[in-house]
Amino acid sequence: MVQLDHANFRSALSSEYHTAIDKHREFATMSDPSSPSFKPLNVAVIGGGIGGLSAAVALRRAAHHVTVYERRCFDVEVGASISCAANGVRWLREWGVDCEAGRPVELMKLMMRDWKTGAILNEYSLEGYEQEWKYPCALLSSLTLLKNLTMN
């Protein structure tokens, strides 16, 4: 076992830190589409649900080649609506998704219920949510959202 005194330890730590910073800079250059060293990836996304399509949109916006594999055709409404907080609505709008096309329902209140009895345990008012967070908290149609994501 090698023992390092304080000065040698700081020197070794500094060296590791600078190596990590250099690797980060190299990666940042490689992931910048305008860089000559950028190499687009061929990415397979398994699952065309909300998460898979969101990942595909983000990767495609970063100039990568993406193929989404999904076993369903999504020609019927599948599951319930998607609850989307302000940060999700912000990303969807930034990606060019027309959230309003799905006629979202703005959430006004959240209720926590006992799963056995259905009794209300807590209520959380969302009054002023959009003013505070700049985007609404909404329930979006999963089918409309999926169709919008596939167009982007």
C-alpha positions, 0 to 999 in steps of 0.5 A: 500500500502506498501512503500519500502525504497531504501534498501528494494526495492533493496532487493526485486528486488534482490530476484525477480532477483535471482528467475528468474535466478533460474527458467531460470536455471531450464528450461535450465536443463529441456530442455537439452536432456542429463539432467536426468530431460529432458522430451521430448514434444509431439508437434503437428505442424499445417501446413506443409509450410516453417514455420511449417516444420522449427519449426518441424525440430528445435523441433525434433533436440531438441529431442522432438516428432513432428507430422506435420499436413498438408492438401496439398500433395505438389506434385506440385509447390505451390507459388513462390520461397522463398527469403532466406537471409544469416541467413536463408541459414545458418540455412538450411545448419546447418539442413542438407538441400541441398539448392543447390539441388533446384538450387537456384538463387542468388540475385544480386540486390533488386528493390523497385517498386511503386505498382500502376505504377511499376516504380522503386523507389529504387535499392539495390545492393547485390554485395559482399553480400556473402563475407560480410555475409558468405552465399548467399541471394538466391531465393529457389524453395519452392517445393524443400525446402519443400521436403528437410525439410521433409527429415530432 
